[in-house]
Amino acid sequence: MAEAPSKPGGAGLFAKHVQKRFMRAQEMVLQKIGKTVETKDEQFEQCANSFNKQQADGNRLHKDLRAYLNAVKVMHETSKRLSLTLQEVYECEWDGQQDLHPIIENNDLLWADYEEKLSD
């Protein structure tokens, strides 16, 4: 029978992780009972807090930008529907009827361009 190829350092790696966790647990117990002093790295704490704040701000910004882009898409669709309604209700004998179609096309192109630029 062929044996499955073993991963190099598999058992040693496992033992190393178990030893590391055991040492950490032992250190935490000693800190709880007051036998050792917990060390603090102030600069690391400041950097970690700064990173967490920046990450939260970035997530909030991403969420708001996504909502803004969705709102622009909805506004574009609503503008299209309004333009179609205007074309339907605009009477042929009214002034400016021939100018309405190019204005509507230009409006749609502007919205599409705006959407594309926001997506980039």
VOROVO-401730 format. One record per residue (C-alpha): residue number from 1; x, y, z. Coordinates in steps of 0.001 Angstrom, whole numbers, always signed. Layout:
BEGIN
[NUM [X Y Z]]
...
END
This chain:
BEGIN
[1 [+0 +0 +0]]
[2 [+1148 +3466 -760]]
[3 [+1286 +5836 +2148]]
[4 [-11 +9363 +1841]]
[5 [+2837 +11824 +1544]]
[6 [+3396 +13488 +4882]]
[7 [+3714 +17225 +5159]]
[8 [+7195 +18324 +6122]]
[9 [+7322 +19293 +9773]]
[10 [+3684 +18338 +10365]]
[11 [+4160 +16782 +13811]]
[12 [+6836 +19283 +14807]]
[13 [+4679 +22198 +13711]]
[14 [+1737 +20867 +15729]]
[15 [+3907 +20435 +18813]]
[16 [+5253 +23961 +18391]]
[17 [+1706 +25403 +18273]]
[18 [+618 +23403 +21310]]
[19 [+3701 +24546 +23245]]
[20 [+3088 +28185 +22251]]
[21 [-555 +28042 +23408]]
[22 [+421 +26344 +26644]]
[23 [+3044 +28992 +27405]]
[24 [+575 +31788 +26645]]
[25 [-2083 +30232 +28886]]
[26 [+470 +29802 +31665]]
[27 [+1549 +33449 +31347]]
[28 [-2088 +34632 +31478]]
[29 [-2757 +32596 +34642]]
[30 [+334 +34075 +36306]]
[31 [-800 +37580 +35322]]
[32 [-4265 +36965 +36794]]
[33 [-2897 +35875 +40139]]
[34 [-376 +38708 +40218]]
[35 [+2834 +36671 +39939]]
[36 [+3989 +38451 +36762]]
[37 [+3406 +41917 +35388]]
[38 [+1586 +42324 +32115]]
[39 [+3718 +44247 +29668]]
[40 [+2185 +46887 +27451]]
[41 [+3530 +48373 +24257]]
[42 [+2050 +51870 +24119]]
[43 [+3186 +52595 +20568]]
[44 [+1690 +49306 +19337]]
[45 [-1577 +50067 +21124]]
[46 [-1715 +53520 +19513]]
[47 [-1015 +52073 +16062]]
[48 [-3583 +49306 +16538]]
[49 [-6216 +51828 +17670]]
[50 [-5394 +54088 +14736]]
[51 [-5635 +51157 +12332]]
[52 [-8987 +50048 +13750]]
[53 [-10346 +53604 +13498]]
[54 [-9141 +53936 +9895]]
[55 [-10646 +50573 +9010]]
[56 [-14010 +51555 +10521]]
[57 [-13896 +54903 +8670]]
[58 [-13012 +53137 +5411]]
[59 [-15860 +50671 +5819]]
[60 [-18302 +53497 +6526]]
[61 [-17050 +55453 +3507]]
[62 [-17379 +52378 +1273]]
[63 [-20929 +51782 +2483]]
[64 [-21913 +55418 +1895]]
[65 [-20327 +55513 -1572]]
[66 [-22142 +52315 -2542]]
[67 [-25436 +53813 -1334]]
[68 [-24699 +57027 -3279]]
[69 [-23987 +55092 -6479]]
[70 [-27231 +53140 -6062]]
[71 [-29103 +56426 -5543]]
[72 [-27567 +57856 -8738]]
[73 [-28689 +54755 -10656]]
[74 [-32210 +55136 -9288]]
[75 [-32204 +58841 -10165]]
[76 [-31101 +57980 -13728]]
[77 [-33944 +55500 -14120]]
[78 [-36423 +57989 -12665]]
[79 [-35152 +60663 -15046]]
[80 [-35696 +58289 -17982]]
[81 [-39268 +57609 -16881]]
[82 [-39943 +61331 -16465]]
[83 [-38552 +61991 -19946]]
[84 [-40790 +59323 -21461]]
[85 [-43793 +60805 -19686]]
[86 [-42905 +64286 -20964]]
[87 [-42658 +62965 -24517]]
[88 [-46062 +61298 -24200]]
[89 [-47872 +64328 -22799]]
[90 [-46160 +67032 -24883]]
[91 [-48550 +68134 -27622]]
[92 [-47310 +68498 -31201]]
[93 [-48649 +72047 -31509]]
[94 [-46808 +73295 -28406]]
[95 [-43685 +75414 -28877]]
[96 [-40406 +73567 -28491]]
[97 [-41773 +70104 -29197]]
[98 [-39064 +69432 -31790]]
[99 [-36382 +70435 -29246]]
[100 [-37653 +68013 -26596]]
[101 [-36191 +64802 -28038]]
[102 [-32560 +66074 -28315]]
[103 [-32777 +67497 -24788]]
[104 [-33975 +64142 -23444]]
[105 [-31230 +62243 -25285]]
[106 [-28589 +64651 -23965]]
[107 [-29960 +64283 -20433]]
[108 [-29759 +60483 -20679]]
[109 [-26172 +60642 -21994]]
[110 [-25169 +62942 -19142]]
[111 [-26640 +60582 -16542]]
[112 [-24946 +57564 -18163]]
[113 [-21600 +59392 -18233]]
[114 [-21987 +60431 -14588]]
[115 [-22775 +56857 -13564]]
[116 [-19774 +55530 -15494]]
[117 [-17399 +58027 -13905]]
[118 [-18663 +57214 -10430]]
[119 [-18207 +53486 -11073]]
[120 [-14592 +54017 -12090]]
END
